[in-house]
Amino acid sequence: MDFTLTDEQKMLRDTARRFAENELAPIAANVDLDSDVPASVIRKMAELGFMGIVFPERYGGFELGEVGYCLVQEELSRACASTAVVLGGHVSIGAMAIYLAGTDEQRERFLPALTSGDRLAAFALTEPGAGSDAAAMRTTAREDGDEFVLNGQKTFITNGGIADVYSIFARTDEGRGVRGISTFIVEQDTPGFRAGPPEKKMGIRGSHTTDLFLEDVRVPKENLLGTRGQGFKVAMRTLDVGRLSLGAQCLGAAKQALDLSIRHATQREQFGGAIARLQAVQFMLAEMAADVYAMENIVYRTAQMCDNGDPFGREAAIVKLFCSEALNRVVDRAVQIHGGMGYMAEYPIERFYRDARITRIFEGTNEIQRIVIARDLLKKKMY
Ligand SMILES: Cc1cc2nc3c(=O)[nH]c(=O)nc-3n(C[C@H](O)[C@H](O)[C@H](O)COP(=O)(O)OP(=O)(O)OC[C@H]3O[C@@H](n4cnc5c(N)ncnc54)[C@H](O)[C@@H]3O)c2cc1C
């Protein structure tokens, strides 16, 4: 595989790196403390084109593919996981569901305002009684003349309350199992639709996570995304993309945790010299580097598969599983290398440690990724 970046991709990476270093890193601790990614940061990402990197030009995007998008997510995640998650909720799952499932007319109607960042998107699949078992959802969409009427509750929705456009999954046909689920666009100001208060979280605190309540929410039939009954497929295809770019977020965070650990190990002195001279510390750094190198390779290899139009569902699950577990190993070692300082909120590594934990849970838990991978292996009866 050729991992050489094009000039355009290098420029995009450098832009994201400058933004992350100059504008995100200095405020990341406050984003965490205030539990809010400021609207100005979201606006700036829109100005830099980050909201539209992956989408075709005809919908206002830049057509820089998943490789381009992963480069941006990697850089943002070196500075502020919360900001990367806000962008991910918008691009990789919220707007992506519209792109993957929408008709041309629906794409033209909704995507330009999302790729420009004028409006923010969210993706609402999970419910209080339907997490890993998404097909158990109870939100319904009943046909009524030229409209669908939605009732139900979604939970743990990224960008809840701040998004303008929601890709929402609901049951249109009782008794048809996963084939009875459809996807709808619900705009934030639709009567009967409201978000709950933001959840208080262990990490990625700057991203808003809320419940969504739908009480007799009427949407025109034109807001049914794509084909009735295809919603579960839409959710799974969207999550493949989400899982891949989550890998890039894990990679960026892991690289930063490793760099901070190298710096600390070379500066901190104990027993008459830098702790970096101790083999126990060197071995931890080496293990971290091995994880980072493997993450980097599988993220960009899978992003290329996606951009080439090759199937990448199993690989996306592997990326999500491996990168999230690797990141958790890396940040754990990073805290260890930092000693007591690693446990103090004053130093960024404490935030990286908290932020990392969610990556093993959302976009499908790692247990679910193992199921996806094993099912695919057994279906094809070979690697
Ligand atoms: C911060 C945050 C942001 C989120 N953002 C979004 C979002 O934007 N949109 C959205 O739709 N959802 C979102 N989610 C929801 C997230 O995807 C779910 O939390 C996740 O899929 C797990 O569902 P659950 O929490 O109900 O856990 P459960 O499904 O209750 O799982 C609990 C445990 O049981 C295990 N388990 C369950 N079933 C199996 C099985 N068959 N085999 C083995 N183990 C199993 C799980 O792996 C887990 O360890 C978000 C969640 C969080 C915490």
PDBQT file of the ligand as one rigid body, heavy atoms in Angstrom, charges set to zero:
ROOT
HETATM    1  C1  LIG A 401     -20.468   9.852  25.354  1.00  0.00    +0.000 C 
HETATM    2  C2  LIG A 401     -21.365   9.009  24.491  1.00  0.00    +0.000 A 
HETATM    3  C3  LIG A 401     -21.728   9.485  23.236  1.00  0.00    +0.000 A 
HETATM    4  C4  LIG A 401     -22.593   8.733  22.432  1.00  0.00    +0.000 A 
HETATM    5  N1  LIG A 401     -23.003   9.230  21.223  1.00  0.00    +0.000 NA
HETATM    6  C5  LIG A 401     -23.978   8.578  20.528  1.00  0.00    +0.000 A 
HETATM    7  C6  LIG A 401     -24.560   9.154  19.351  1.00  0.00    +0.000 A 
HETATM    8  O1  LIG A 401     -24.163  10.226  18.904  1.00  0.00    +0.000 OA
HETATM    9  N2  LIG A 401     -25.575   8.497  18.730  1.00  0.00    +0.000 N 
HETATM   10  C7  LIG A 401     -26.041   7.293  19.175  1.00  0.00    +0.000 A 
HETATM   11  O2  LIG A 401     -26.967   6.746  18.579  1.00  0.00    +0.000 OA
HETATM   12  N3  LIG A 401     -25.496   6.698  20.288  1.00  0.00    +0.000 NA
HETATM   13  C8  LIG A 401     -24.494   7.314  20.975  1.00  0.00    +0.000 A 
HETATM   14  N4  LIG A 401     -23.953   6.756  22.107  1.00  0.00    +0.000 N 
HETATM   15  C9  LIG A 401     -24.452   5.463  22.541  1.00  0.00    +0.000 C 
HETATM   16  C10 LIG A 401     -23.434   4.334  22.433  1.00  0.00    +0.000 C 
HETATM   17  O3  LIG A 401     -23.258   3.975  21.094  1.00  0.00    +0.000 OA
HETATM   18  C11 LIG A 401     -23.926   3.190  23.322  1.00  0.00    +0.000 C 
HETATM   19  O4  LIG A 401     -23.711   3.599  24.665  1.00  0.00    +0.000 OA
HETATM   20  C12 LIG A 401     -23.216   1.884  23.054  1.00  0.00    +0.000 C 
HETATM   21  O5  LIG A 401     -23.575   1.360  21.796  1.00  0.00    +0.000 OA
HETATM   22  C13 LIG A 401     -23.509   0.817  24.117  1.00  0.00    +0.000 C 
HETATM   23  O6  LIG A 401     -24.870   0.747  24.410  1.00  0.00    +0.000 OA
HETATM   24  P1  LIG A 401     -25.332   0.771  25.934  1.00  0.00    +0.000 P 
HETATM   25  O7  LIG A 401     -24.693   1.957  26.562  1.00  0.00    +0.000 OA
HETATM   26  O8  LIG A 401     -26.803   0.668  25.984  1.00  0.00    +0.000 OA
HETATM   27  O9  LIG A 401     -24.671  -0.505  26.599  1.00  0.00    +0.000 OA
HETATM   28  P2  LIG A 401     -25.306  -2.018  26.631  1.00  0.00    +0.000 P 
HETATM   29  O10 LIG A 401     -25.758  -2.407  25.265  1.00  0.00    +0.000 OA
HETATM   30  O11 LIG A 401     -26.285  -2.037  27.743  1.00  0.00    +0.000 OA
HETATM   31  O12 LIG A 401     -24.041  -2.839  26.996  1.00  0.00    +0.000 OA
HETATM   32  C14 LIG A 401     -23.578  -3.061  28.339  1.00  0.00    +0.000 C 
HETATM   33  C15 LIG A 401     -22.465  -4.105  28.302  1.00  0.00    +0.000 C 
HETATM   34  O13 LIG A 401     -22.983  -5.341  27.805  1.00  0.00    +0.000 OA
HETATM   35  C16 LIG A 401     -22.199  -5.769  26.705  1.00  0.00    +0.000 C 
HETATM   36  N5  LIG A 401     -23.033  -6.472  25.729  1.00  0.00    +0.000 N 
HETATM   37  C17 LIG A 401     -24.256  -6.106  25.263  1.00  0.00    +0.000 A 
HETATM   38  N6  LIG A 401     -24.686  -6.994  24.356  1.00  0.00    +0.000 NA
HETATM   39  C18 LIG A 401     -23.697  -7.897  24.197  1.00  0.00    +0.000 A 
HETATM   40  C19 LIG A 401     -23.540  -9.071  23.395  1.00  0.00    +0.000 A 
HETATM   41  N7  LIG A 401     -24.470  -9.486  22.535  1.00  0.00    +0.000 N 
HETATM   42  N8  LIG A 401     -22.404  -9.793  23.543  1.00  0.00    +0.000 NA
HETATM   43  C20 LIG A 401     -21.440  -9.384  24.403  1.00  0.00    +0.000 A 
HETATM   44  N9  LIG A 401     -21.534  -8.289  25.188  1.00  0.00    +0.000 NA
HETATM   45  C21 LIG A 401     -22.642  -7.559  25.076  1.00  0.00    +0.000 A 
HETATM   46  C22 LIG A 401     -21.638  -4.480  26.117  1.00  0.00    +0.000 C 
HETATM   47  O14 LIG A 401     -20.520  -4.727  25.295  1.00  0.00    +0.000 OA
HETATM   48  C23 LIG A 401     -21.334  -3.715  27.366  1.00  0.00    +0.000 C 
HETATM   49  O15 LIG A 401     -20.111  -4.135  27.900  1.00  0.00    +0.000 OA
HETATM   50  C24 LIG A 401     -23.062   7.469  22.893  1.00  0.00    +0.000 A 
HETATM   51  C25 LIG A 401     -22.669   6.996  24.151  1.00  0.00    +0.000 A 
HETATM   52  C26 LIG A 401     -21.853   7.753  24.953  1.00  0.00    +0.000 A 
HETATM   53  C27 LIG A 401     -21.495   7.219  26.306  1.00  0.00    +0.000 C 
ENDROOT
TORSDOF 0
